[in-house]
């Protein structure tokens, strides 16, 4: 057995274990810390696949910026001290409609991009982790999913801030 196989199995076991601990942890802060470990293990998989740029971006963007944002939101919402409602039925209806829209867009993108994905993999086979090829694919074939993910991140931040505010602050 080669060293890459051993690293793959160790990283896979750590990824699954930390993901399970994240889901079943009772503390929100502990869940976020286990998610950070999961992101680091996934970055290890990227390195094994010779995609060093994706590994570094995964560490910087997800394990760094997004996790800091999650910790900020958890501290802002103060989940451990008081129980909050999700607000008025109008907020729930708006959130449900936005969620349904994103699910529909995601399903549409997944079924609409089948042939583009196979073409892209055949075009760049062997060099899929290179930055130049990744940038060309990201801003040509996958520009719509890329922009939709940025809109999803912004709407999640806005939703977290709205959920953290008390109903009296919003009305008056």
N, C-alpha and C positions, 0 to 999 in steps of 0.2 A: 504494500500500500504506500502510495506517495504522500509527501507532506501536504500537497494541495488537497488530497482527499481527506486527510485527517483534519486539516483546517476547516474544510467544508462541513464535515460532520460535527465538529465542535461548535462552529458558528451557528449551524442549523439548530443544534440542541439548545444553545444559549438564546437564540432568537425565539424559539417556541416557548421555552421556559419563561423568559422575561415578558413575552406577550401574554401568556396565561396569568402570570403574577400581576400584570397591569390590569387585566380584566377583573380578576377576583380580589384585588386589594380593596380594603374598606376605606382607606384614606386617599383623598384625591391627590395629595402631594406625592404619596408613594407611587400611585399609578403613573403620574407624570415622570417620575424618576425611572420607573421600569420601562416606560416608553422611550426614554432617552437611551437606555441600554439597548433596546430593540433597534433603534436607529443606528447605533454604532455597529451592531452586529450585521445589519443590512449593508452598511458601508464596507464591512469586511468582505461580504459577498461580491460587492462591486469590484473590489480590488482583485479578488480571485478571478473575476471575469475580464480582467484587463481594462476596466473602465475607471481609471483613477480620477478623472475629472468628475464623474458622477458621484464617486465616493466622497470627494472633498466637498462638492456642492451639497450632498446629503448631510454631511456633518455640519457645515456652516449654516445652511438654511433651516433644516429640520431640527437637528439636535441643538442648534444654537438659537436662532431667531424664533422659530415657531414654539419651541418649548419654553423660552422665556415669556413669550406671549401667553401661553397656557398657564404658566405659574402666576403671571400677573392677573389673569382673569380669575383664577381660583382665589387668589388673595383679595381681589376686588369684590368678588361675589360673597366672600366670607361664608363659605359653605358649612363650616363646622359649628357656627354659633346660632344661626336662626334658619327657620324653614321659610322659603319664599314661594309664593305662587307664581305661575307663569303669566299672570296678568289677565287682561280682559279677553273675552271671547273674540274680539276683533283682532287682537294680537295673535291669538292662536290660529285663527283662520288665515291671516296673512302669512304666518310662518308655515302653515301647512301648504298653502298655495305655492310659496317660493320653493319649498322642499319638493313638491310634486313636479314643478318646472325643472329643477335641477336633475331629478331622477329621469324625467323624459328626455332632457338634453343628453344626459350621459348614455342612456340606452340608444338614442339616435346616433350618437357619435360612435358607439361601439359597433353597431350593426352597419353603419355607413362607411367605416374605415377598414373593412376587412381586406379588400384588395390592395389598398394603399400600404397597409402594414406589410403584407407579403412582398410587395414590390420593393419597399424600402429595405427590408432585410436582405433581399437578394442583391440589391444594388450595392449596399455597403458591407457585405459580408466580410468578416475578418477585420474590418476597420470601424465597427459600429461604436466603439467607445471614444473615438477621436473627436476632439472639440469641433473641428471644422465641419465634419460630417454631421455631428449632433446639432450644431447650429443651423445648418442648411435644412435638416429635417424638421427641426423645431419651428422654424419661421416660414416654412413652405407647406409641408404636408400637414403639420399638426398645429397650425397657428390658432385654429378655433378652440381645440381643447386647452391649449396654453392660456388663451385669454379667458376662457370660462373658469379655469382654476384660479386665476387671479381675482375674478369677480367673486368666486366662492369664498376665498380668503377674506376679502374686504367685507362681504356680507356677514361672515361669521364674526368678525371683529365688531361690527355694528350691532349685531344681535346680542353679543355678550355684554356690550355696554348698556343696551336697552334692558336686558334682563337684570342687570345689576342695579339699575335705578329703581327706587321705590315708586309705586303708582302715584303717590301724592306729588312727587317732584315732577312727573311728566304732565299731570293735569294742570297744575297751578303754577 
